[in-house]
Amino acid sequence: MGGMGFIQSNHSRILYNSTMISFNVSPPPPPTPMSSARMHPTPSPPSLGHRAGRSLGAHAMAFHKCATRQVMAEAGRAAGIKRFWYASSACIYPEHKQVKEDLDGAIGLKEDDAWPAQPQDAYGLEKLMTEELLMHYDSDFGMEARIGRFHNIYGPFGTWKGGREKAPAAFCRKAITATTEFEMWGNGKQTRSFCYIDDAVEGILRLMVSDYKKPLNIGSDEQVSMNDMAQMVMEIGGKSLPIKHIPGPEGVRGRNSDNTLIKQVLGWAPSTSLREGLGYTYKWISSQVDDYVNAGNAIETLTTSTVVGQTMTDKCDMGSKAAK
């Protein structure tokens, strides 16, 4: 959720007097311009943050990351850190609450839905375990934590091709490049909400300077089906293509953020509409497609999506990389 530098490159620029730490093995991308002019620097208290990261391999790796985060929390305590930011994820919510597109009539996933725990995979479970760890560090040692559960963050300057992009970016890319049909995994009835990056950054800042110490959803409550989002993106580009449904990863059937608590706690909630955010994202990806094609690449390679697998190795090359 928000890994490999997308959220970090936006919010680390305006979290003053803070430390950002990532345990991803790949180097983060270079800093990017702010995604829009609506963000304004806001000071935050001395803090240390850990951002959501891409899974490094098999599900068992998630529990190695739990141990790493415990070491990190202890390092923060020993260093006298007063406030710790943790980027959690909506993936912590029980799978059985997300098996229907309409969430069985619920308006969304609320914070206290997390327990009893039954996330869909190990990624969600290790996120939930780290939430609990940090709240215990607060009660035991007084190192406060601020925990944001991100719901599908998207926007300009994010990954837009290669298999690790999220649905909004993939849909924008396909709408821009496709000429005969719009490819989509699954039947398109699965639902999600998507939070624009500026709203995610604003949520981080507001939560960090608040006195709220429990996990809080940071996401949009505008639920949409994949079929409807595809139509929305094609309308932005002035296209009308048939949707070709093919087998592929689909995740849970339905997910949406219940923003009741964030409105009570912060007096605020993400407000950028999906159509507005997709408009910004579409425009940026369009410029990236132009650069890609002008560099001699075939535009046809951008009309489909790739399922990315994990490649494990029995040899560490970090030493050679450090020497460069």
RAUR-V443994 format. One record per backbone hydrogen bond with DSSP energy under -0.5 kcal/mol. NH is the residue of the N-H (numbers start at 0). CO is the residue of the C=O. If there is no record, write none. Layout:
nh: (NH,NH)
co: (CO,CO)
//
This chain:
nh: (5,6,8,9,9,10,11,13,14,15,17,18,20,20,28,38,41,46,47,48,49,50,60,61,62,63,64,65,66,67,68,69,70,71,72,73,74,75,76,77,78,79,80,82,83,84,85,86,87,87,89,91,92,93,94,96,97,102,104,105,108,109,112,113,114,124,125,126,127,128,129,130,131,132,133,134,135,136,137,138,139,140,141,141,142,143,143,145,147,147,148,148,149,149,150,151,153,157,169,170,171,172,173,174,175,176,177,181,182,182,183,185,190,191,194,194,195,196,198,199,200,201,202,203,204,205,206,207,208,209,215,217,222,223,225,226,228,229,230,231,232,233,234,235,236,237,238,241,243,243,244,245,252,253,254,256,257,258,262,263,264,265,266,266,267,276,277,278,279,280,281,282,283,284,285,286,287,288,289,290,291,292,293,294,295,296,300,301,302,307,311,320,321,322,323,323)
co: (2,1,4,5,6,6,7,10,10,13,14,46,18,48,3,35,13,16,82,18,84,20,57,58,59,59,60,61,62,63,64,65,66,67,68,69,70,71,72,73,74,76,75,45,143,47,145,49,85,147,149,88,89,112,117,93,94,99,101,102,255,107,109,110,111,120,121,122,123,124,125,126,127,128,129,130,131,132,133,134,135,136,136,137,136,81,141,83,85,145,146,215,87,147,217,149,194,154,165,166,167,168,169,170,171,172,173,241,180,302,243,245,252,223,150,151,193,153,195,195,196,197,198,199,200,201,202,203,204,206,146,148,220,191,189,187,224,225,226,227,228,229,230,231,232,234,233,179,181,241,242,183,97,97,190,219,108,256,258,259,260,261,261,262,261,272,273,274,275,276,277,278,279,280,281,282,283,284,285,286,287,288,289,290,292,291,297,298,299,305,309,316,317,318,319,320)
//
